[in-house]
Amino acid sequence: MKYYRSLTDLLQKHFSIHQARLKFMARFTLALLMQSTVSFPKLALVLSRGAKPSSNERRIQRFMSGYALDFSSFGRFLLQLVPQSEDFVVSMDRTNWKFGRTDINILMIAICYKGIAYPILWQLLPKAGNSNTAERKALMERFLRLVPASKIKVFLADREFIGKEWFRFLSDRDVPFCIRVKKDTTVEAGSGTWGPAWWLFKDLPVMTETHGTIRALSKECRVFGHEGLHLVGTRYVGREGKAEYLLILTNSDPEEAIDRYRRRWEIETLFGALKSRGFDLEATHLRAPDRIRKLIALLSLAFIWAHLVGLWRQEREGSLRRKKHGRLEKSVFRYGLDHLRRLLLLAGTAEEAFERCLRLLSEPQRVLSGT
């Protein structure tokens, strides 16, 4: 783990914390990249090669249980790694799984970027199931202290994130949004006609791969007690082969609503990278919310770094090859992760290449633009 000193020096520029904590954070991040798992016994094998694995594992446990990480400061650091500074496409979503009898339920805000999302802030929910308005508002308030509404191009969320108080919260803070609503949502449109949202789109043909129809209501509507909103909808074939409705409520340009909302999938891609397609987050045996929050913080750093390296490799070495079915041979995230793992496994014989990758954590916009 020869490279941990360089990463420690970089972290020191962003966090005013004890040097020993910074060294651990650097070592742990590099161990995550090498092992591609959150399993503490596996991470302990490479955390510090001068110590026994059992000692390394105890060191990991002490950090997770005893150190209070400033998550707002960490979110500010992650925000600086996004290779843009405004016009953010922001997404809120939730991922959950069960470990034994414990429900692990994470509410997250991320910034969508080139097919995936960069995690910025997250909160562990003390329950199973959907978030409530108070939980969403608390997390969004923290985010707006980092990113003012004037820098947000659009805020995206799925059908879980609806409600009168929630829409008032976003509107009062001038947050432009595209949020999917349930098909039975009551809508007042036109001459005061009330009805379920799906009724206004029931005559649309079902969208196919080659063509489809998207309808934006010609007049603003009233939904959840709010005036001046636009409802946009289309019909598509669902998983069970039945026609389903995609209904988007927005306070911005209705012509862009469907295309903007489609980018919500980028946060789902992020969850896949953190879990089964990347670091196997669901393999953690942690149950305490504060410990899981700390784990996700360091995991987010490793993930964003890998994605930045993947973008940089694409710029230098050309785009990834597409297979016959049209999908890339590997994701940009995996492209970067494989490169970082290779450098780390070379055990200190690729210092120059590693330092180039490290610069992506200090000046991502400059490095990716080639300046």
N, C-alpha and C positions, 0 to 999 in steps of 0.2 A: 504493500500500500504506500509506495513512495510518493505518490502524487497528492496525498492528503494535505501536505503542508501548503501547496499552492491553493487548494480549495479553501483551506482554513483562512489564509490571507485574504481571499476574496470575501468570505463571509464576514470577516472582521470589519470590512468597510460598511457593512449594512446593519450589524448588530452590536450593541454595546453590552456584551455579556462576557462572562468569565472565559478565559482562553481555553480552559479544559472542556467547557461545554462546546465551544466552537470546534475544537479538535474532534470531539465525539461526533458532532453533526456531520463533519466532513467525512470521517471514516465510515459512518453509517450510510451516508449517501452513496459513497463509492462501493460499499458492500452490497447495497441494493442493486446497483448497476451490474456488478459482477455476477451475483447469484440469481437475479430476476425473481426474487421471492421475498416475502415478509417473514418467513419462518426464522425465528430467532436462533435456533440451533444451527441452521445453515449459514446465517449471517455471521454467527460467532466464529465460524471456521476461517473467515478472511478479514474480520474486523481489525485485528491487530495481530500480526503474525508472530510478534515477540511474546505473546501471552497465550496461555492455554485456552482452548475453546470454552471451558467451563467459566474461566475468569471473564472472558469476553461476554458471555451470556449474562452473567451477573451485572456487568457494566451496562449492558443494554437495559436490563430490568430496572436498574437504579435510575437511569435517565428517564425512562418512561413513567416511573412512579413518583420520582422526587423532584423533578424540575418543572417549574411553571413557565411555559413558553408564551411569549406575547404574540398571540395569533394575528392581531391587527398589524403589528410590525412585519410579521412574516407574510401576510397578505400584501402589504405594500411592496415588499421585496419581490414577490411573485409577479405582481403587476408590472414591475420594471422589466421583467423578462418577456413580456408580450411585445412582439416586434412592431408595435404601432402605439400611438399615444392618444388617439381619439377615434370617434366613429365606431365605438365598440358595439359589437353584437353580443349581448349579454343573455345568458340562459340560466334559469333556476330549475333544478330537478332534484330528485331524491332517489337514492339507491339503498337497498336493504337486504339483509340475509339473516339467518338464524344460526347461532353457535350454541349447541345444546339447547337450553331453555331460554337463552338470552337473545333478545331481538337487537340487532345492530342496524340502526336506521339513521342514515346520513342525509342531511339537507345541504345542498351545495349551490353556490353561485360561481359560474365560470364564464370566461370570455371565449367566444367562438373564433377560431382562426384556422383557415385553410383546411377544413375538413375534420377538425377535432377541436376540443375546448381546453383552455388552460384554467385549472382550478385556482381560485383566488381566496374565497372564504367558505367555510363549512361549519355545520353545527350538528352534534349528535342529538337526536330526539329521544327523550326518555320513554319511548313507547313503540308499539308496532303501528303500522298504518300511516295514513296521510298526515301531513303537517297541518297546523291550524294557522289562522290569520296572524295571531300574535307572534308565532315563531317565524313566519315569513317576514313580517315587518321588522322584527329585531335584526334578522340577518341582512335585510335590504338596507336598513338604516346604517349598519356598519359599512356596507359596500358603498353607499352614497357619500360617506365620509372620505373614501378613497377615490371614487370616480364620480364627479358631479354629473347631474342629469344632462347637462349641455354636451358632454362627451359621449353620451350613449346614443347610438344610431337606432337601436331597437332592443327591447326587452322581450324575451321569448319564454313561454311556459306552457305546460300541458293542462289538461282538463282538471287536474287536482287543484290548480292555483287560480281559483275563481272566488267570487263573493263580493257583496256590496261594499263592505268595509275595505277589502283589499284593492278593489278598483278605485275607490276614493283615495286611498293612500298613494297609489301610483299617479293618479291624475293631479293630486295636490302638489306633488313633487315634480311635475312636468316630465315624467318618464314616458317616452314613446313606447308602446307595447303592441305585440301581436300575440294573443293568448287564445288557445283553442278552448271552445266551450262545448258543453254537452248538447246533444241534439234536441233535448227537451227543454232547453233554456227558454224562458219566456221573453219574447221580443215585442216591442211596440214599434211599428214601422209605418211609414206612409201616412194615411189619414187616421191614425190612431188604432189600427187593427192590431189586436193582441193575438199571439199564437206561439206555438213551439217553433224554435229556429228551423228545424228540419223541413217544416211545411213550406217555407219560402224557397226551398231548393229541390223539392221532391220531383219536379219535372225535368231536372237536368239529366242528360245521358251519363252513364257510368264511364269514368275516365279509363282509358286503356294506355298501353305503352306508347302508342303513336299519336293519340289525340284525346282531347277531353275539353270540358267546358267549365270555366270558372265564372261565377257570378258575384259581382259586388252590388249590394242593394243601392239603387239610384239615390236614395235619400238616407240621411243619418237616422239612427234609431236610438231607442232608449232601452237599455239593458241594465239590470241590477241597480235600477234607480239613477242611472247616469245618462245624461243627454249627450248628443253630438258624437256618438260612436258609429263605426262602420262595421257591418257584418258582411263577410265574404265566405263563400262556400263552394264546395264541389263534392262530387260523389265518386267513390272508387271501390274496387273489389277488395274486401277484407280478407283476413287470414282463413276464414272458413268458407270463402267463395261467395259470400253474400255482399250486397251493396252496402257501403257504409258512408257516413257523412264526415267531411272535414270542414268544420265551421270555425272561422277565425274572427275574433273580435279585436278591433284595432282603433286607436285614436290617432293614427298617422295615415300615410298614403294607402288607400285600399287596393290600388292596382299592384302594389308590391307585397301585399300581406301574405299571400300563399308562398311565394318564393322566399320571403324572409323567414316565415315559420318553418320551412323545410330545414333550415339550418339548426333548428332545435336538436336534430339528430346528432349533432356534433358532440353534445354533452353525453349522449348515450355511448358514443365511440370512446370518449374519455373514460367512462366507467368500465368499458370493456378492457381498455389498456391497463387500468389500475388493477383489474381483477383477472379474469381467465386468460386474456390475451397478452398479459404483461407481467405484473408483479404478484399476482395471486393473492390479492388483499383478503379474500375470504378465508385464506389459510391461517390468518392470525388467530391466536388463542387469547388475545386481549378481550376483556369485557368492559372494563371501566371506561366511561366516555372520554375523560381527559387523556387517558393513555392512547386511545384510538385517534383522538384529534392530533396528538403529537406525531403519531406514526404517519398519518395522512399528510402532515406538513412536510416531512422529509421525503415521503413518497412523491409528493407533488413536485418538489425540487428535482428529484431524479427523473421523473416523467418529462417535465418541461425541457430539461437539459437534453434528454434523448431526442425529443421531437425537434428541437432547434438544430441539433447536429444532423438529423435526418434532412431537414430543409437545406442546410449548408452543403451536405453531400450532393443533394439534387442539383444545386446551383453549379457545383464544381464538376460533377461526374455525369450529369445528365439525368433525365427523368427515369424513374423505375420502369422496368419492363412490364407490359401487360400480358396476361395469359390469354388463352383462346376465349375464355368466358368473359373477357373484358375487364376483370379486376386486376389490380396491381399484384405483382408477385409477392410483395410484402408491404406493410404499411410504412409511411414515412417515420412514424415512431419506432418501429422495429428496425428500420434502416439505420437510424441513429443509435439505437440501443446496441445493436450488433457491433457497430464501429467502436463505441465506448468500451464495451466488454473486451473487444480484441486489444485495444490499447492498454487496458488495465491488466489483462492476462500476460501482456508482454513484459510485465514486471520491471518497469522503469527504463526500458530500452527505446521508448518512443516519446521522449520528453517534448520535442518540438511539436509533434502532432497533437499531443495532449494539451499543450498550452494554447494551440489554435482553438481547440474545442472549448477550453476554459474561457477564452475571450468572448464566447457566445453568452456567457453568464454576466459579463460586465457591460458589453455593448452589442446586444443582439441586433438592433436596427442597423448599426454601422457595419457589422460583420456580414450580415445577410444582404445588405445593399452593395457590398464590395467596396465601400469607401474606407 
